[in-house]
Amino acid sequence: MLYYISKLNPLTYQLTSMRTVIFGMDFDINTYVTIFLSLIMFVLAISVIIRSELLGDER
């Protein structure tokens, strides 16, 4: 049961990818998926920040 719950957790894939990079193992599909999703989230966060109206008026 715990195995299937861990498969739903995105941090599991990130941890596996970090271990792959640190220990110099061959990249697997989890590493590529994690890198791809991280890049998409990074670009999305930048676009949201650029389009948002930041308020800097502190009185």
Z-matrix of the N, CA and C atoms (Angstrom, degrees):
N
C 1 1.456
C 2 1.519 1 110.74
N 3 1.325 2 116.36 1 -44.40
C 4 1.463 3 120.24 2 -179.88
C 5 1.523 4 111.24 3 -64.12
N 6 1.324 5 116.82 4 -32.28
C 7 1.464 6 121.51 5 178.40
C 8 1.525 7 110.61 6 -60.72
N 9 1.312 8 118.33 7 -43.88
C 10 1.455 9 121.83 8 -178.34
C 11 1.520 10 111.82 9 -72.04
N 12 1.308 11 117.85 10 -34.00
C 13 1.466 12 120.96 11 176.17
C 14 1.522 13 110.13 12 -66.34
N 15 1.328 14 116.78 13 -39.51
C 16 1.463 15 119.71 14 179.90
C 17 1.522 16 111.37 15 -67.61
N 18 1.312 17 118.27 16 -27.46
C 19 1.465 18 121.06 17 177.61
C 20 1.524 19 111.89 18 -67.89
N 21 1.329 20 117.40 19 -23.73
C 22 1.463 21 121.47 20 179.12
C 23 1.529 22 112.48 21 -85.45
N 24 1.321 23 117.35 22 -13.33
C 25 1.454 24 122.28 23 -176.46
C 26 1.533 25 109.84 24 -87.34
N 27 1.339 26 118.23 25 119.03
C 28 1.472 27 119.82 26 -179.51
C 29 1.527 28 112.70 27 -66.69
N 30 1.320 29 118.07 28 -23.44
C 31 1.458 30 119.72 29 178.62
C 32 1.520 31 111.73 30 -66.37
N 33 1.330 32 116.88 31 -25.30
C 34 1.462 33 120.84 32 176.42
C 35 1.525 34 110.19 33 -61.86
N 36 1.317 35 116.57 34 -42.55
C 37 1.460 36 120.57 35 179.88
C 38 1.526 37 111.03 36 -69.58
N 39 1.334 38 117.00 37 -38.00
C 40 1.457 39 119.86 38 178.16
C 41 1.517 40 111.19 39 -66.07
N 42 1.312 41 117.69 40 -40.53
C 43 1.460 42 121.22 41 178.24
C 44 1.523 43 111.06 42 -64.35
N 45 1.314 44 117.09 43 -42.71
C 46 1.458 45 121.24 44 177.29
C 47 1.519 46 110.98 45 -62.05
N 48 1.320 47 117.10 46 -40.44
C 49 1.459 48 120.92 47 179.31
C 50 1.522 49 111.71 48 -67.28
N 51 1.332 50 117.04 49 -40.82
C 52 1.468 51 119.66 50 178.19
C 53 1.526 52 110.86 51 -64.38
N 54 1.322 53 117.61 52 -40.72
C 55 1.466 54 120.35 53 177.04
C 56 1.527 55 110.89 54 -62.88
N 57 1.328 56 116.69 55 -39.20
C 58 1.455 57 120.98 56 179.49
C 59 1.520 58 110.97 57 -61.85
N 60 1.324 59 116.56 58 -44.00
C 61 1.463 60 120.83 59 -178.72
C 62 1.523 61 110.79 60 -71.33
N 63 1.309 62 118.04 61 -44.18
C 64 1.469 63 121.30 62 -176.29
C 65 1.520 64 111.69 63 -65.97
N 66 1.306 65 117.20 64 -43.66
C 67 1.460 66 120.51 65 -176.27
C 68 1.525 67 113.61 66 -89.43
N 69 1.333 68 117.53 67 3.73
C 70 1.458 69 121.46 68 174.53
C 71 1.513 70 115.07 69 69.01
N 72 1.323 71 116.97 70 29.54
C 73 1.463 72 120.04 71 178.49
C 74 1.527 73 109.74 72 -81.90
N 75 1.310 74 116.12 73 167.73
C 76 1.463 75 120.26 74 176.30
C 77 1.520 76 109.89 75 -69.00
N 78 1.330 77 115.40 76 142.78
C 79 1.462 78 119.97 77 178.97
C 80 1.528 79 109.22 78 -69.72
N 81 1.315 80 114.97 79 140.42
C 82 1.453 81 120.38 80 174.51
C 83 1.524 82 108.56 81 -115.52
N 84 1.292 83 116.56 82 -175.87
C 85 1.466 84 120.57 83 -176.45
C 86 1.527 85 111.61 84 -64.40
N 87 1.331 86 118.69 85 -32.35
C 88 1.462 87 121.37 86 178.92
C 89 1.521 88 111.37 87 -61.86
N 90 1.318 89 116.31 88 -38.40
C 91 1.466 90 119.95 89 -179.86
C 92 1.519 91 110.38 90 -66.24
N 93 1.302 92 117.26 91 -44.49
C 94 1.464 93 120.42 92 -179.77
C 95 1.534 94 111.67 93 -66.09
N 96 1.313 95 116.72 94 -39.41
C 97 1.468 96 120.28 95 178.26
C 98 1.529 97 110.26 96 -65.19
N 99 1.322 98 116.88 97 -42.20
C 100 1.463 99 120.62 98 179.85
C 101 1.520 100 111.50 99 -64.10
N 102 1.323 101 116.85 100 -44.27
C 103 1.469 102 120.37 101 178.54
C 104 1.525 103 110.60 102 -63.66
N 105 1.314 104 117.04 103 -43.26
C 106 1.457 105 121.49 104 -179.84
C 107 1.532 106 111.48 105 -62.70
N 108 1.329 107 116.84 106 -47.52
C 109 1.468 108 119.77 107 179.68
C 110 1.531 109 111.94 108 -66.55
N 111 1.319 110 117.25 109 -35.51
C 112 1.466 111 120.24 110 177.57
C 113 1.519 112 111.01 111 -64.91
N 114 1.318 113 117.16 112 -41.30
C 115 1.468 114 120.12 113 177.77
C 116 1.519 115 111.92 114 -65.09
N 117 1.330 116 116.92 115 -39.95
C 118 1.466 117 120.14 116 177.75
C 119 1.528 118 110.37 117 -63.62
N 120 1.320 119 117.83 118 -44.26
C 121 1.467 120 120.90 119 179.35
C 122 1.530 121 111.46 120 -65.79
N 123 1.322 122 116.99 121 -35.44
C 124 1.458 123 121.12 122 178.37
C 125 1.527 124 110.84 123 -65.08
N 126 1.323 125 116.93 124 -46.88
C 127 1.466 126 121.32 125 178.79
C 128 1.522 127 110.43 126 -65.00
N 129 1.312 128 117.53 127 -40.28
C 130 1.464 129 121.17 128 178.24
C 131 1.529 130 111.42 129 -63.39
N 132 1.322 131 116.89 130 -42.50
C 133 1.469 132 120.49 131 179.38
C 134 1.526 133 110.81 132 -64.34
N 135 1.320 134 117.43 133 -41.12
C 136 1.465 135 120.48 134 178.95
C 137 1.521 136 110.47 135 -64.19
N 138 1.326 137 117.25 136 -43.64
C 139 1.466 138 119.44 137 -178.97
C 140 1.527 139 111.70 138 -66.13
N 141 1.324 140 117.86 139 -36.15
C 142 1.465 141 120.24 140 177.47
C 143 1.519 142 110.88 141 -67.75
N 144 1.325 143 117.71 142 -41.38
C 145 1.460 144 121.06 143 179.74
C 146 1.520 145 111.03 144 -65.84
N 147 1.322 146 117.61 145 -39.54
C 148 1.463 147 121.04 146 179.70
C 149 1.525 148 110.66 147 -65.66
N 150 1.318 149 117.74 148 -39.77
C 151 1.469 150 121.24 149 -177.33
C 152 1.525 151 113.60 150 -80.87
N 153 1.313 152 117.95 151 -16.23
C 154 1.462 153 119.50 152 -177.54
C 155 1.523 154 110.36 153 -79.43
N 156 1.298 155 114.43 154 150.89
C 157 1.461 156 120.93 155 178.70
C 158 1.528 157 107.29 156 -93.46
N 159 1.310 158 114.72 157 103.77
C 160 1.453 159 119.56 158 -177.66
C 161 1.535 160 109.88 159 -82.15
N 162 1.290 161 115.86 160 134.09
C 163 1.452 162 121.22 161 -179.03
C 164 1.528 163 108.77 162 -102.00
N 165 1.315 164 115.97 163 125.48
C 166 1.444 165 120.30 164 -179.00
C 167 1.510 166 112.69 165 -122.76
N 168 1.323 167 116.99 166 16.53
C 169 1.469 168 120.18 167 -179.72
C 170 1.518 169 110.46 168 -87.48
N 171 1.299 170 115.01 169 102.15
C 172 1.463 171 120.07 170 173.04
C 173 1.511 172 107.13 171 -112.06
N 174 1.303 173 116.01 172 127.39
C 175 1.472 174 119.63 173 -177.23
C 176 1.491 175 110.40 174 -114.24
